[in-house]
């Protein structure tokens, strides 16, 4: 969809408000509604969790208690309510992943667009920087940095994850920009004397918006898995409630792999990761239709 022709040849259906188009794309299939509901649920948990449970309740007499009306997901090896831990830990997990995904999208999109459109010396310099980022082993680097920095701060971990994860995004966006550079609407924009900044922001960026939106959601899943893995391995100090900390304590401190009574404590954070991934995957279908005019017309 060329931006320069969209306002001239767009149908009334294509010009409807963005909110109405979004609602239509989501409500068209039940799976998309379920996916959006799951994402909203976890977002609410991340926002309201620490307010609801400022301090985790511990009942030493209810160690590994099974799920009940008092403890919906049971308790852990110390008598803490598992549901409370899941809700409180959601803020760190999702906040860190969202920040890292946003940094990745901004850096990768910006560098890829500039490199693909400008080409020449600018492209060479930016791609060499990108290649250097791609050669950095992110996970081992995070393990090393954890010995120096306190990754109990979600801001710091999000910055490190995002700062080392944008290389693939930049490469992919550059390829898209190179393929769009010679299209008629961009040649017309250059012929009109529009600035490079205008062409990149107003002409190129809207045409790769679907890819950026999908990468933002998919990278969120990847970053959730990465940070939970770091906490599970125990390379990050356990100074905060986190799903990875729960997994570590369930396996190494609580004996969840040997004791059936502790198995649900291991399954609770794992189920959250699987459920969040499922919600994002289901919602991606709506995002694809929202940005793809052909899918909207077919529907």
C-alpha positions, 0 to 999 in steps of 0.5 A: 500500500503506497502512502502517497496514493492511499489518501487518494484512492482509499475506499470509505472502508479503508478510511474508517477510524483506526479504533473501529478497524481494530475492533472489527479485526479482533471481533471477526474471530473468537481466537483473536478475542481470546488472545487479546483478553489474555494479553490484557489480563497479564497487563492488568496483573503487571500494573495492579499486582504490587498494589494488590499485594504490597507484601507477600503473605507467608503461612509456615503451617501451609507448606506446599498446600494444594489449591483451595478456596484460600490459596487458589494455586496452592502455596510454595515451600515457604508457605507463600501464596503461589497466585500472589507470587505470579501476580506480583512477578508479572510486573517485572517479567512483562515490564522488562520484556516490553521495554526490551521489545520497544528498544529493539523495535525503535533501534532496529526500525530506525537503523534499518530504514536509514540504511536501506534508503540512504545506501552507500557509505551510510548503509555500510557504516550502519550495517557494520555496527549491526553485524557487530551487534549480531556477533555478541552472544547476548545470553552469555553476555548477560550472565557476565554482566550480572556479576557486575550489575544488579539486574533486579532492576527491570529498567537495567535488564530491559536496556541490556536485552533491548540494546543487544537484540535489535540487530536482526530487526535492523537487517530485516527492515533494511531489506524491506526498505531496499525493496521499497526504495525504487517503488513509484510512490517513493520516486514521486516523493523524491521528484517532489523534492521532499526531504529524506526525513519526510520520505522515511517517516511518512512514506517508508515507515507506514509500509513496514508497520505490519512487520514492526508490530509483529516483531514487537509482539514476537520479541516480547515472547523471546525476551520473557523467555530470556529473562526467566531463563536467567533467573532460573539459572540463578545468575541474577540475585533473587532480590525480587519476585519473578517467575524465573525465581519461582522456577529456580526455587521449585526445582533446586530448593523445593524438589518439585521434580521429585515431590508430587506435592511441589509439582504445581508450584513448578507448573504455575509459572510455566503455565503463565509463560505458555498462556502469554505466548498463546495469547500473543500468537492468537492476537497476531492474526488480528494484527496481520489483518489490521495492516493488510488490506487484502486480508480485510477485503477478503474477510 
